[in-house]
């Protein structure tokens, strides 16, 4: 059964069709959620929330062929909401000393990842979404434009600005 038929059946109350729709998207949903939240449990929770929201709002989907795009947008909004919530309630811990790790290369790799994640977190939600979809999801400009509902030219401009912002934030040597 194709995507549009499954969406049509799900709209008519077929829970099995909706389940199949979600199952078809599970890997893509997880990778987007994990790229935003950087935590497996938070990513799974965001997917669960996005699935619930999409189930309740399925009747609002105007074009069944755009189900993937619509679902990805819902997930991105859930992830952004979670990041805002975490920012409000994040405790301010002092930097810890004495982190003993015998494998220095692994520690440096982890430190680099944290620096990149911090830089990504400082981007606007639109820029962060584009970076994640382009470099973590390996989508083309056209696919990103379809997912986010913006013209390709806008996506190219935002990608260029996002990369410039990251370069500025990270400094030379990156």
C-alpha positions in Angstrom: 0.0 0.0 0.0 1.4 3.4 -0.8 1.7 6.4 1.5 -1.4 8.3 0.3 -3.6 5.2 0.7 -2.2 4.6 4.3 -2.9 8.2 5.2 -6.4 8.0 3.8 -7.1 4.9 5.8 -5.6 6.4 8.9 -7.8 9.5 8.5 -10.8 7.1 8.4 -9.9 5.7 11.8 -7.7 2.8 10.8 -5.1 2.6 13.6 -3.2 -0.1 11.9 -2.6 2.1 8.9 -1.4 4.9 11.2 0.9 2.5 12.9 2.4 1.4 9.5 2.9 5.1 8.6 4.9 5.7 11.8 6.9 2.5 11.4 7.9 3.5 8.0 9.3 6.7 9.4 10.9 5.5 12.6 14.5 5.6 11.6 14.3 9.1 10.1 12.3 10.3 13.1 14.8 8.9 15.6 17.8 10.4 13.8 16.2 13.9 13.6 15.1 13.8 17.3 18.5 12.5 18.4 20.3 15.2 16.4 18.3 17.8 18.2 18.3 16.4 21.7 21.5 14.4 21.9 20.0 11.9 24.3 18.3 8.6 23.5 15.5 8.8 26.1 14.7 12.4 25.2 14.6 11.5 21.5 12.3 8.6 22.1 10.0 10.7 24.2 9.9 13.4 21.5 9.0 10.8 18.9 6.2 9.6 21.2 4.9 13.1 21.7 5.1 13.9 17.9 3.3 10.6 17.1 0.6 11.5 19.6 0.2 15.0 18.2 0.1 13.8 14.6 -2.5 11.1 15.5 -4.7 13.7 17.0 -4.2 16.2 14.2 -4.3 13.8 11.2 -7.5 15.4 10.0 -5.7 18.7 9.6 -3.2 17.3 7.1 -4.1 18.9 3.8 -2.1 16.8 1.4 -1.6 13.1 2.2 1.5 13.0 -0.1 3.2 15.4 2.4 2.8 13.2 5.4 6.5 12.8 5.9 7.2 16.5 5.8 4.3 17.2 8.1 5.4 14.6 10.6 9.0 15.9 10.6 7.8 19.4 11.2 5.8 18.3 14.2 8.8 16.4 15.5 11.1 19.4 15.1 8.6 21.6 17.0 8.4 19.0 19.8 12.3 18.9 20.0 12.5 22.7 20.1 9.9 22.8 22.9 11.9 20.3 24.8 15.1 22.3 24.4 13.4 25.4 25.6 12.0 23.5 28.6 15.4 22.1 29.4 17.0 25.5 29.1 14.5 26.9 31.7 15.2 24.1 34.2 18.9 23.4 33.6 20.9 23.5 36.9 24.0 25.6 36.7 26.8 23.2 37.7 30.4 24.4 38.0 32.9 22.7 35.6 34.1 19.4 37.0 37.8 18.7 37.5 39.5 15.4 37.7 37.8 13.6 34.9 40.1 10.6 34.6 40.0 9.0 31.2 42.9 6.9 30.1 42.0 7.2 26.4 43.0 10.7 25.5 41.8 10.5 21.9 38.4 9.5 23.0 38.3 12.3 25.5 39.4 14.8 22.8 36.7 13.5 20.4 34.1 13.9 23.0 35.3 17.4 23.8 35.1 18.3 20.1 31.6 17.0 19.9 30.6 19.0 22.9 32.0 22.2 21.3 30.2 21.5 18.1 26.9 20.8 20.0 27.3 24.0 21.9 27.8 26.0 18.7 24.8 24.3 17.1 22.7 25.1 20.2 23.5 28.8 19.7 22.0 28.8 16.2 18.4 29.9 15.6 15.9 27.0 15.3 15.6 27.5 11.5 19.4 27.4 11.0 19.8 24.4 13.4 17.1 22.5 11.6 18.8 23.0 8.2 22.2 22.0 9.5 20.7 18.8 11.1 18.7 17.9 8.1 21.6 18.5 5.7 24.6 17.1 7.6 23.0 14.6 10.0 20.2 13.4 7.8 22.1 13.8 4.5 19.2 15.4 2.8 19.5 17.5 -0.4 18.5 21.2 -0.5 15.3 20.2 -2.4 14.4 17.6 0.2 15.0 20.1 3.0 12.9 22.8 1.2 10.0 20.3 0.9 10.3 19.2 4.5 10.4 22.7 5.9 8.0 24.2 3.4 10.3 27.0 2.2 11.7 27.8 -1.3 15.1 26.2 -2.2 16.7 29.6 -2.4 15.7 30.4 1.1 17.1 27.1 2.3 20.4 27.8 0.5 20.6 31.3 2.0 19.9 29.9 5.5 22.4 27.1 5.1 25.1 29.6 4.0 24.3 31.9 7.0 24.2 29.0 9.4 27.6 27.7 8.3 29.0 31.2 8.5 27.7 31.5 12.0 29.1 28.2 13.0 32.5 29.1 11.5 32.5 32.4 13.5 31.4 30.6 16.7 34.0 27.8 16.4 36.8 30.0 15.2 39.8 29.1 13.1 41.0 25.5 13.0 37.5 24.0 12.5 
